Amino acid sequence: MSVARVTEISATSSTSFEDAIKAGLERANKTLRNVKSAWIKEQTVRVEEGAITEYQVNMLVTFVLDD
């Protein structure tokens, strides 16, 4: 039996939502061990002068705790 924990993180990108997700997961893997999944809770964009300037995702990352 394993026990997992869920933590919420936010990541941004000037390119796309997909890039923000990849950046968030790459960063999470530097700190957390045994990352198993991520649920994208929220996606938002920042707009300046009618154009998208930044993509942001809030995600719930699940990782299994060490015994």
mmCIF file of the N, C-alpha and C atoms, coordinates in Angstrom:
data_MODEL
# 
_entry.id   MODEL 
# 
loop_
_atom_site.group_PDB 
_atom_site.id 
_atom_site.type_symbol 
_atom_site.label_atom_id 
_atom_site.label_alt_id 
_atom_site.label_comp_id 
_atom_site.label_asym_id 
_atom_site.label_entity_id 
_atom_site.label_seq_id 
_atom_site.pdbx_PDB_ins_code 
_atom_site.Cartn_x 
_atom_site.Cartn_y 
_atom_site.Cartn_z 
_atom_site.occupancy 
_atom_site.B_iso_or_equiv 
_atom_site.pdbx_formal_charge 
_atom_site.auth_seq_id 
_atom_site.auth_comp_id 
_atom_site.auth_asym_id 
_atom_site.auth_atom_id 
_atom_site.pdbx_PDB_model_num 
ATOM 1   N N  . MET A 1 1  ? 0.843  -1.172 0.000   1.00 0.00 ? 1  MET A N  1 
ATOM 2   C CA . MET A 1 1  ? 0.000  0.000  0.000   1.00 0.00 ? 1  MET A CA 1 
ATOM 3   C C  . MET A 1 1  ? 0.889  1.236  0.000   1.00 0.00 ? 1  MET A C  1 
ATOM 4   N N  . SER A 1 2  ? 0.498  2.248  -0.752  1.00 0.00 ? 2  SER A N  1 
ATOM 5   C CA . SER A 1 2  ? 1.270  3.489  -0.772  1.00 0.00 ? 2  SER A CA 1 
ATOM 6   C C  . SER A 1 2  ? 0.371  4.650  -0.363  1.00 0.00 ? 2  SER A C  1 
ATOM 7   N N  . VAL A 1 3  ? 1.021  5.695  0.073   1.00 0.00 ? 3  VAL A N  1 
ATOM 8   C CA . VAL A 1 3  ? 0.321  6.916  0.478   1.00 0.00 ? 3  VAL A CA 1 
ATOM 9   C C  . VAL A 1 3  ? 0.850  8.049  -0.390  1.00 0.00 ? 3  VAL A C  1 
ATOM 10  N N  . ALA A 1 4  ? -0.064 8.846  -0.917  1.00 0.00 ? 4  ALA A N  1 
ATOM 11  C CA . ALA A 1 4  ? 0.321  9.950  -1.792  1.00 0.00 ? 4  ALA A CA 1 
ATOM 12  C C  . ALA A 1 4  ? -0.095 11.274 -1.172  1.00 0.00 ? 4  ALA A C  1 
ATOM 13  N N  . ARG A 1 5  ? 0.546  12.310 -1.645  1.00 0.00 ? 5  ARG A N  1 
ATOM 14  C CA . ARG A 1 5  ? 0.223  13.665 -1.217  1.00 0.00 ? 5  ARG A CA 1 
ATOM 15  C C  . ARG A 1 5  ? -0.044 14.495 -2.474  1.00 0.00 ? 5  ARG A C  1 
ATOM 16  N N  . VAL A 1 6  ? -0.875 15.503 -2.339  1.00 0.00 ? 6  VAL A N  1 
ATOM 17  C CA . VAL A 1 6  ? -1.185 16.394 -3.455  1.00 0.00 ? 6  VAL A CA 1 
ATOM 18  C C  . VAL A 1 6  ? -0.780 17.797 -3.051  1.00 0.00 ? 6  VAL A C  1 
ATOM 19  N N  . THR A 1 7  ? -0.074 18.473 -3.946  1.00 0.00 ? 7  THR A N  1 
ATOM 20  C CA . THR A 1 7  ? 0.312  19.861 -3.696  1.00 0.00 ? 7  THR A CA 1 
ATOM 21  C C  . THR A 1 7  ? -0.068 20.701 -4.910  1.00 0.00 ? 7  THR A C  1 
ATOM 22  N N  . GLU A 1 8  ? -0.454 21.924 -4.673  1.00 0.00 ? 8  GLU A N  1 
ATOM 23  C CA . GLU A 1 8  ? -0.867 22.804 -5.764  1.00 0.00 ? 8  GLU A CA 1 
ATOM 24  C C  . GLU A 1 8  ? 0.297  23.716 -6.143  1.00 0.00 ? 8  GLU A C  1 
ATOM 25  N N  . ILE A 1 9  ? 0.551  23.799 -7.439  1.00 0.00 ? 9  ILE A N  1 
ATOM 26  C CA . ILE A 1 9  ? 1.587  24.708 -7.923  1.00 0.00 ? 9  ILE A CA 1 
ATOM 27  C C  . ILE A 1 9  ? 1.038  25.531 -9.078  1.00 0.00 ? 9  ILE A C  1 
ATOM 28  N N  . SER A 1 10 ? 1.674  26.638 -9.318  1.00 0.00 ? 10 SER A N  1 
ATOM 29  C CA . SER A 1 10 ? 1.310  27.534 -10.405 1.00 0.00 ? 10 SER A CA 1 
ATOM 30  C C  . SER A 1 10 ? 2.541  27.731 -11.276 1.00 0.00 ? 10 SER A C  1 
ATOM 31  N N  . ALA A 1 11 ? 2.343  27.741 -12.594 1.00 0.00 ? 11 ALA A N  1 
ATOM 32  C CA . ALA A 1 11 ? 3.463  27.942 -13.515 1.00 0.00 ? 11 ALA A CA 1 
ATOM 33  C C  . ALA A 1 11 ? 3.004  28.841 -14.662 1.00 0.00 ? 11 ALA A C  1 
ATOM 34  N N  . THR A 1 12 ? 3.946  29.607 -15.210 1.00 0.00 ? 12 THR A N  1 
ATOM 35  C CA . THR A 1 12 ? 3.615  30.515 -16.305 1.00 0.00 ? 12 THR A CA 1 
ATOM 36  C C  . THR A 1 12 ? 4.553  30.317 -17.484 1.00 0.00 ? 12 THR A C  1 
ATOM 37  N N  . SER A 1 13 ? 4.074  30.765 -18.638 1.00 0.00 ? 13 SER A N  1 
ATOM 38  C CA . SER A 1 13 ? 4.874  30.729 -19.860 1.00 0.00 ? 13 SER A CA 1 
ATOM 39  C C  . SER A 1 13 ? 4.410  31.858 -20.770 1.00 0.00 ? 13 SER A C  1 
ATOM 40  N N  . SER A 1 14 ? 5.315  32.385 -21.538 1.00 0.00 ? 14 SER A N  1 
ATOM 41  C CA . SER A 1 14 ? 4.933  33.395 -22.526 1.00 0.00 ? 14 SER A CA 1 
ATOM 42  C C  . SER A 1 14 ? 4.560  32.738 -23.849 1.00 0.00 ? 14 SER A C  1 
ATOM 43  N N  . THR A 1 15 ? 4.683  31.402 -23.932 1.00 0.00 ? 15 THR A N  1 
ATOM 44  C CA . THR A 1 15 ? 4.459  30.677 -25.184 1.00 0.00 ? 15 THR A CA 1 
ATOM 45  C C  . THR A 1 15 ? 3.090  30.003 -25.269 1.00 0.00 ? 15 THR A C  1 
ATOM 46  N N  . SER A 1 16 ? 2.755  29.153 -24.269 1.00 0.00 ? 16 SER A N  1 
ATOM 47  C CA . SER A 1 16 ? 1.515  28.375 -24.349 1.00 0.00 ? 16 SER A CA 1 
ATOM 48  C C  . SER A 1 16 ? 1.181  27.742 -23.006 1.00 0.00 ? 16 SER A C  1 
ATOM 49  N N  . PHE A 1 17 ? -0.050 27.225 -22.914 1.00 0.00 ? 17 PHE A N  1 
ATOM 50  C CA . PHE A 1 17 ? -0.439 26.475 -21.718 1.00 0.00 ? 17 PHE A CA 1 
ATOM 51  C C  . PHE A 1 17 ? 0.411  25.215 -21.596 1.00 0.00 ? 17 PHE A C  1 
ATOM 52  N N  . GLU A 1 18 ? 0.626  24.530 -22.715 1.00 0.00 ? 18 GLU A N  1 
ATOM 53  C CA . GLU A 1 18 ? 1.422  23.302 -22.693 1.00 0.00 ? 18 GLU A CA 1 
ATOM 54  C C  . GLU A 1 18 ? 2.830  23.565 -22.160 1.00 0.00 ? 18 GLU A C  1 
ATOM 55  N N  . ASP A 1 19 ? 3.426  24.670 -22.576 1.00 0.00 ? 19 ASP A N  1 
ATOM 56  C CA . ASP A 1 19 ? 4.765  25.022 -22.104 1.00 0.00 ? 19 ASP A CA 1 
ATOM 57  C C  . ASP A 1 19 ? 4.753  25.330 -20.601 1.00 0.00 ? 19 ASP A C  1 
ATOM 58  N N  . ALA A 1 20 ? 3.695  25.973 -20.128 1.00 0.00 ? 20 ALA A N  1 
ATOM 59  C CA . ALA A 1 20 ? 3.576  26.267 -18.696 1.00 0.00 ? 20 ALA A CA 1 
ATOM 60  C C  . ALA A 1 20 ? 3.449  24.969 -17.898 1.00 0.00 ? 20 ALA A C  1 
ATOM 61  N N  . ILE A 1 21 ? 2.680  24.009 -18.412 1.00 0.00 ? 21 ILE A N  1 
ATOM 62  C CA . ILE A 1 21 ? 2.528  22.715 -17.740 1.00 0.00 ? 21 ILE A CA 1 
ATOM 63  C C  . ILE A 1 21 ? 3.869  21.998 -17.673 1.00 0.00 ? 21 ILE A C  1 
ATOM 64  N N  . LYS A 1 22 ? 4.577  21.952 -18.791 1.00 0.00 ? 22 LYS A N  1 
ATOM 65  C CA . LYS A 1 22 ? 5.890  21.288 -18.827 1.00 0.00 ? 22 LYS A CA 1 
ATOM 66  C C  . LYS A 1 22 ? 6.857  21.945 -17.848 1.00 0.00 ? 22 LYS A C  1 
ATOM 67  N N  . ALA A 1 23 ? 6.877  23.270 -17.813 1.00 0.00 ? 23 ALA A N  1 
ATOM 68  C CA . ALA A 1 23 ? 7.780  23.993 -16.908 1.00 0.00 ? 23 ALA A CA 1 
ATOM 69  C C  . ALA A 1 23 ? 7.429  23.698 -15.446 1.00 0.00 ? 23 ALA A C  1 
ATOM 70  N N  . GLY A 1 24 ? 6.143  23.672 -15.135 1.00 0.00 ? 24 GLY A N  1 
ATOM 71  C CA . GLY A 1 24 ? 5.716  23.387 -13.766 1.00 0.00 ? 24 GLY A CA 1 
ATOM 72  C C  . GLY A 1 24 ? 6.099  21.983 -13.331 1.00 0.00 ? 24 GLY A C  1 
ATOM 73  N N  . LEU A 1 25 ? 5.906  21.007 -14.213 1.00 0.00 ? 25 LEU A N  1 
ATOM 74  C CA . LEU A 1 25 ? 6.253  19.626 -13.872 1.00 0.00 ? 25 LEU A CA 1 
ATOM 75  C C  . LEU A 1 25 ? 7.760  19.419 -13.772 1.00 0.00 ? 25 LEU A C  1 
ATOM 76  N N  . GLU A 1 26 ? 8.511  20.067 -14.656 1.00 0.00 ? 26 GLU A N  1 
ATOM 77  C CA . GLU A 1 26 ? 9.977  19.972 -14.572 1.00 0.00 ? 26 GLU A CA 1 
ATOM 78  C C  . GLU A 1 26 ? 10.463 20.526 -13.238 1.00 0.00 ? 26 GLU A C  1 
ATOM 79  N N  . ARG A 1 27 ? 9.909  21.647 -12.828 1.00 0.00 ? 27 ARG A N  1 
ATOM 80  C CA . ARG A 1 27 ? 10.315 22.251 -11.551 1.00 0.00 ? 27 ARG A CA 1 
ATOM 81  C C  . ARG A 1 27 ? 9.879  21.387 -10.381 1.00 0.00 ? 27 ARG A C  1 
ATOM 82  N N  . ALA A 1 28 ? 8.676  20.839 -10.426 1.00 0.00 ? 28 ALA A N  1 
ATOM 83  C CA . ALA A 1 28 ? 8.192  19.982 -9.349  1.00 0.00 ? 28 ALA A CA 1 
ATOM 84  C C  . ALA A 1 28 ? 9.095  18.763 -9.191  1.00 0.00 ? 28 ALA A C  1 
ATOM 85  N N  . ASN A 1 29 ? 9.554  18.203 -10.292 1.00 0.00 ? 29 ASN A N  1 
ATOM 86  C CA . ASN A 1 29 ? 10.414 17.020 -10.236 1.00 0.00 ? 29 ASN A CA 1 
ATOM 87  C C  . ASN A 1 29 ? 11.794 17.307 -9.646  1.00 0.00 ? 29 ASN A C  1 
ATOM 88  N N  . LYS A 1 30 ? 12.199 18.572 -9.596  1.00 0.00 ? 30 LYS A N  1 
ATOM 89  C CA . LYS A 1 30 ? 13.475 18.921 -8.971  1.00 0.00 ? 30 LYS A CA 1 
ATOM 90  C C  . LYS A 1 30 ? 13.375 18.855 -7.446  1.00 0.00 ? 30 LYS A C  1 
ATOM 91  N N  . THR A 1 31 ? 12.171 19.063 -6.917  1.00 0.00 ? 31 THR A N  1 
ATOM 92  C CA . THR A 1 31 ? 11.973 19.111 -5.473  1.00 0.00 ? 31 THR A CA 1 
ATOM 93  C C  . THR A 1 31 ? 11.266 17.871 -4.931  1.00 0.00 ? 31 THR A C  1 
ATOM 94  N N  . LEU A 1 32 ? 10.314 17.362 -5.673  1.00 0.00 ? 32 LEU A N  1 
ATOM 95  C CA . LEU A 1 32 ? 9.490  16.247 -5.221  1.00 0.00 ? 32 LEU A CA 1 
ATOM 96  C C  . LEU A 1 32 ? 9.960  14.939 -5.844  1.00 0.00 ? 32 LEU A C  1 
ATOM 97  N N  . ARG A 1 33 ? 9.908  13.860 -5.060  1.00 0.00 ? 33 ARG A N  1 
ATOM 98  C CA . ARG A 1 33 ? 10.210 12.525 -5.588  1.00 0.00 ? 33 ARG A CA 1 
ATOM 99  C C  . ARG A 1 33 ? 8.895  11.814 -5.892  1.00 0.00 ? 33 ARG A C  1 
ATOM 100 N N  . ASN A 1 34 ? 8.950  10.902 -6.815  1.00 0.00 ? 34 ASN A N  1 
ATOM 101 C CA . ASN A 1 34 ? 7.813  10.016 -7.121  1.00 0.00 ? 34 ASN A CA 1 
ATOM 102 C C  . ASN A 1 34 ? 6.575  10.757 -7.614  1.00 0.00 ? 34 ASN A C  1 
ATOM 103 N N  . VAL A 1 35 ? 6.768  11.791 -8.450  1.00 0.00 ? 35 VAL A N  1 
ATOM 104 C CA . VAL A 1 35 ? 5.621  12.489 -9.040  1.00 0.00 ? 35 VAL A CA 1 
ATOM 105 C C  . VAL A 1 35 ? 4.901  11.510 -9.961  1.00 0.00 ? 35 VAL A C  1 
ATOM 106 N N  . LYS A 1 36 ? 3.591  11.375 -9.773  1.00 0.00 ? 36 LYS A N  1 
ATOM 107 C CA . LYS A 1 36 ? 2.813  10.391 -10.527 1.00 0.00 ? 36 LYS A CA 1 
ATOM 108 C C  . LYS A 1 36 ? 1.788  11.001 -11.476 1.00 0.00 ? 36 LYS A C  1 
ATOM 109 N N  . SER A 1 37 ? 1.265  12.185 -11.142 1.00 0.00 ? 37 SER A N  1 
ATOM 110 C CA . SER A 1 37 ? 0.247  12.770 -12.007 1.00 0.00 ? 37 SER A CA 1 
ATOM 111 C C  . SER A 1 37 ? 0.071  14.253 -11.707 1.00 0.00 ? 37 SER A C  1 
ATOM 112 N N  . ALA A 1 38 ? -0.636 14.906 -12.614 1.00 0.00 ? 38 ALA A N  1 
ATOM 113 C CA . ALA A 1 38 ? -0.980 16.315 -12.410 1.00 0.00 ? 38 ALA A CA 1 
ATOM 114 C C  . ALA A 1 38 ? -2.372 16.553 -12.984 1.00 0.00 ? 38 ALA A C  1 
ATOM 115 N N  . TRP A 1 39 ? -3.158 17.287 -12.248 1.00 0.00 ? 39 TRP A N  1 
ATOM 116 C CA . TRP A 1 39 ? -4.495 17.656 -12.694 1.00 0.00 ? 39 TRP A CA 1 
ATOM 117 C C  . TRP A 1 39 ? -4.497 19.167 -12.896 1.00 0.00 ? 39 TRP A C  1 
ATOM 118 N N  . ILE A 1 40 ? -4.829 19.587 -14.107 1.00 0.00 ? 40 ILE A N  1 
ATOM 119 C CA . ILE A 1 40 ? -4.846 21.016 -14.409 1.00 0.00 ? 40 ILE A CA 1 
ATOM 120 C C  . ILE A 1 40 ? -6.157 21.589 -13.878 1.00 0.00 ? 40 ILE A C  1 
ATOM 121 N N  . LYS A 1 41 ? -6.034 22.347 -12.820 1.00 0.00 ? 41 LYS A N  1 
ATOM 122 C CA . LYS A 1 41 ? -7.190 22.888 -12.113 1.00 0.00 ? 41 LYS A CA 1 
ATOM 123 C C  . LYS A 1 41 ? -7.726 24.151 -12.784 1.00 0.00 ? 41 LYS A C  1 
ATOM 124 N N  . GLU A 1 42 ? -6.808 24.964 -13.285 1.00 0.00 ? 42 GLU A N  1 
ATOM 125 C CA . GLU A 1 42 ? -7.210 26.269 -13.798 1.00 0.00 ? 42 GLU A CA 1 
ATOM 126 C C  . GLU A 1 42 ? -6.211 26.744 -14.855 1.00 0.00 ? 42 GLU A C  1 
ATOM 127 N N  . GLN A 1 43 ? -6.730 27.392 -15.881 1.00 0.00 ? 43 GLN A N  1 
ATOM 128 C CA . GLN A 1 43 ? -5.888 28.018 -16.902 1.00 0.00 ? 43 GLN A CA 1 
ATOM 129 C C  . GLN A 1 43 ? -6.345 29.463 -17.058 1.00 0.00 ? 43 GLN A C  1 
ATOM 130 N N  . THR A 1 44 ? -5.390 30.381 -17.041 1.00 0.00 ? 44 THR A N  1 
ATOM 131 C CA . THR A 1 44 ? -5.718 31.782 -17.230 1.00 0.00 ? 44 THR A CA 1 
ATOM 132 C C  . THR A 1 44 ? -4.674 32.419 -18.138 1.00 0.00 ? 44 THR A C  1 
ATOM 133 N N  . VAL A 1 45 ? -5.036 33.546 -18.719 1.00 0.00 ? 45 VAL A N  1 
ATOM 134 C CA . VAL A 1 45 ? -4.088 34.301 -19.533 1.00 0.00 ? 45 VAL A CA 1 
ATOM 135 C C  . VAL A 1 45 ? -4.026 35.731 -19.032 1.00 0.00 ? 45 VAL A C  1 
ATOM 136 N N  . ARG A 1 46 ? -2.889 36.352 -19.241 1.00 0.00 ? 46 ARG A N  1 
ATOM 137 C CA . ARG A 1 46 ? -2.738 37.779 -18.965 1.00 0.00 ? 46 ARG A CA 1 
ATOM 138 C C  . ARG A 1 46 ? -2.774 38.487 -20.316 1.00 0.00 ? 46 ARG A C  1 
ATOM 139 N N  . VAL A 1 47 ? -3.475 39.578 -20.344 1.00 0.00 ? 47 VAL A N  1 
ATOM 140 C CA . VAL A 1 47 ? -3.669 40.305 -21.602 1.00 0.00 ? 47 VAL A CA 1 
ATOM 141 C C  . VAL A 1 47 ? -3.200 41.739 -21.438 1.00 0.00 ? 47 VAL A C  1 
ATOM 142 N N  . GLU A 1 48 ? -2.421 42.209 -22.401 1.00 0.00 ? 48 GLU A N  1 
ATOM 143 C CA . GLU A 1 48 ? -2.002 43.614 -22.451 1.00 0.00 ? 48 GLU A CA 1 
ATOM 144 C C  . GLU A 1 48 ? -2.262 44.144 -23.846 1.00 0.00 ? 48 GLU A C  1 
ATOM 145 N N  . GLU A 1 49 ? -2.964 45.252 -23.906 1.00 0.00 ? 49 GLU A N  1 
ATOM 146 C CA . GLU A 1 49 ? -3.297 45.905 -25.175 1.00 0.00 ? 49 GLU A CA 1 
ATOM 147 C C  . GLU A 1 49 ? -3.941 44.942 -26.164 1.00 0.00 ? 49 GLU A C  1 
ATOM 148 N N  . GLY A 1 50 ? -4.820 44.083 -25.644 1.00 0.00 ? 50 GLY A N  1 
ATOM 149 C CA . GLY A 1 50 ? -5.577 43.170 -26.490 1.00 0.00 ? 50 GLY A CA 1 
ATOM 150 C C  . GLY A 1 50 ? -4.859 41.903 -26.915 1.00 0.00 ? 50 GLY A C  1 
ATOM 151 N N  . ALA A 1 51 ? -3.622 41.702 -26.458 1.00 0.00 ? 51 ALA A N  1 
ATOM 152 C CA . ALA A 1 51 ? -2.859 40.518 -26.856 1.00 0.00 ? 51 ALA A CA 1 
ATOM 153 C C  . ALA A 1 51 ? -2.476 39.700 -25.621 1.00 0.00 ? 51 ALA A C  1 
ATOM 154 N N  . ILE A 1 52 ? -2.441 38.390 -25.779 1.00 0.00 ? 52 ILE A N  1 
ATOM 155 C CA . ILE A 1 52 ? -2.031 37.511 -24.686 1.00 0.00 ? 52 ILE A CA 1 
ATOM 156 C C  . ILE A 1 52 ? -0.533 37.666 -24.466 1.00 0.00 ? 52 ILE A C  1 
ATOM 157 N N  . THR A 1 53 ? -0.161 37.935 -23.218 1.00 0.00 ? 53 THR A N  1 
ATOM 158 C CA . THR A 1 53 ? 1.254  38.101 -22.887 1.00 0.00 ? 53 THR A CA 1 
ATOM 159 C C  . THR A 1 53 ? 1.796  36.955 -22.041 1.00 0.00 ? 53 THR A C  1 
ATOM 160 N N  . GLU A 1 54 ? 0.891  36.238 -21.362 1.00 0.00 ? 54 GLU A N  1 
ATOM 161 C CA . GLU A 1 54 ? 1.352  35.158 -20.498 1.00 0.00 ? 54 GLU A CA 1 
ATOM 162 C C  . GLU A 1 54 ? 0.237  34.143 -20.274 1.00 0.00 ? 54 GLU A C  1 
ATOM 163 N N  . TYR A 1 55 ? 0.636  32.880 -20.263 1.00 0.00 ? 55 TYR A N  1 
ATOM 164 C CA . TYR A 1 55 ? -0.268 31.764 -19.985 1.00 0.00 ? 55 TYR A CA 1 
ATOM 165 C C  . TYR A 1 55 ? 0.068  31.252 -18.591 1.00 0.00 ? 55 TYR A C  1 
ATOM 166 N N  . GLN A 1 56 ? -0.954 31.002 -17.779 1.00 0.00 ? 56 GLN A N  1 
ATOM 167 C CA . GLN A 1 56 ? -0.730 30.500 -16.421 1.00 0.00 ? 56 GLN A CA 1 
ATOM 168 C C  . GLN A 1 56 ? -1.605 29.283 -16.176 1.00 0.00 ? 56 GLN A C  1 
ATOM 169 N N  . VAL A 1 57 ? -1.004 28.277 -15.541 1.00 0.00 ? 57 VAL A N  1 
ATOM 170 C CA . VAL A 1 57 ? -1.764 27.096 -15.115 1.00 0.00 ? 57 VAL A CA 1 
ATOM 171 C C  . VAL A 1 57 ? -1.596 26.904 -13.624 1.00 0.00 ? 57 VAL A C  1 
ATOM 172 N N  . ASN A 1 58 ? -2.676 26.516 -12.975 1.00 0.00 ? 58 ASN A N  1 
ATOM 173 C CA . ASN A 1 58 ? -2.637 26.081 -11.583 1.00 0.00 ? 58 ASN A CA 1 
ATOM 174 C C  . ASN A 1 58 ? -2.925 24.594 -11.638 1.00 0.00 ? 58 ASN A C  1 
ATOM 175 N N  . MET A 1 59 ? -2.043 23.799 -11.058 1.00 0.00 ? 59 MET A N  1 
ATOM 176 C CA . MET A 1 59 ? -2.212 22.351 -11.142 1.00 0.00 ? 59 MET A CA 1 
ATOM 177 C C  . MET A 1 59 ? -2.004 21.686 -9.801  1.00 0.00 ? 59 MET A C  1 
ATOM 178 N N  . LEU A 1 60 ? -2.661 20.555 -9.649  1.00 0.00 ? 60 LEU A N  1 
ATOM 179 C CA . LEU A 1 60 ? -2.509 19.726 -8.461  1.00 0.00 ? 60 LEU A CA 1 
ATOM 180 C C  . LEU A 1 60 ? -1.591 18.573 -8.843  1.00 0.00 ? 60 LEU A C  1 
ATOM 181 N N  . VAL A 1 61 ? -0.447 18.503 -8.198  1.00 0.00 ? 61 VAL A N  1 
ATOM 182 C CA . VAL A 1 61 ? 0.552  17.481 -8.502  1.00 0.00 ? 61 VAL A CA 1 
ATOM 183 C C  . VAL A 1 61 ? 0.501  16.420 -7.414  1.00 0.00 ? 61 VAL A C  1 
ATOM 184 N N  . THR A 1 62 ? 0.372  15.165 -7.837  1.00 0.00 ? 62 THR A N  1 
ATOM 185 C CA . THR A 1 62 ? 0.320  14.039 -6.904  1.00 0.00 ? 62 THR A CA 1 
ATOM 186 C C  . THR A 1 62 ? 1.653  13.324 -6.893  1.00 0.00 ? 62 THR A C  1 
ATOM 187 N N  . PHE A 1 63 ? 2.185  13.066 -5.686  1.00 0.00 ? 63 PHE A N  1 
ATOM 188 C CA . PHE A 1 63 ? 3.430  12.318 -5.559  1.00 0.00 ? 63 PHE A CA 1 
ATOM 189 C C  . PHE A 1 63 ? 3.304  11.332 -4.418  1.00 0.00 ? 63 PHE A C  1 
ATOM 190 N N  . VAL A 1 64 ? 3.956  10.169 -4.580  1.00 0.00 ? 64 VAL A N  1 
ATOM 191 C CA . VAL A 1 64 ? 3.884  9.119  -3.586  1.00 0.00 ? 64 VAL A CA 1 
ATOM 192 C C  . VAL A 1 64 ? 4.942  9.366  -2.518  1.00 0.00 ? 64 VAL A C  1 
ATOM 193 N N  . LEU A 1 65 ? 4.549  9.268  -1.263  1.00 0.00 ? 65 LEU A N  1 
ATOM 194 C CA . LEU A 1 65 ? 5.467  9.483  -0.140  1.00 0.00 ? 65 LEU A CA 1 
ATOM 195 C C  . LEU A 1 65 ? 6.366  8.269  0.057   1.00 0.00 ? 65 LEU A C  1 
ATOM 196 N N  . ASP A 1 66 ? 7.606  8.534  0.434   1.00 0.00 ? 66 ASP A N  1 
ATOM 197 C CA . ASP A 1 66 ? 8.549  7.457  0.749   1.00 0.00 ? 66 ASP A CA 1 
ATOM 198 C C  . ASP A 1 66 ? 8.103  6.744  2.021   1.00 0.00 ? 66 ASP A C  1 
ATOM 199 N N  . ASP A 1 67 ? 8.434  5.471  2.114   1.00 0.00 ? 67 ASP A N  1 
ATOM 200 C CA . ASP A 1 67 ? 8.123  4.711  3.331   1.00 0.00 ? 67 ASP A CA 1 
ATOM 201 C C  . ASP A 1 67 ? 9.069  5.095  4.455   1.00 0.00 ? 67 ASP A C  1 
# 
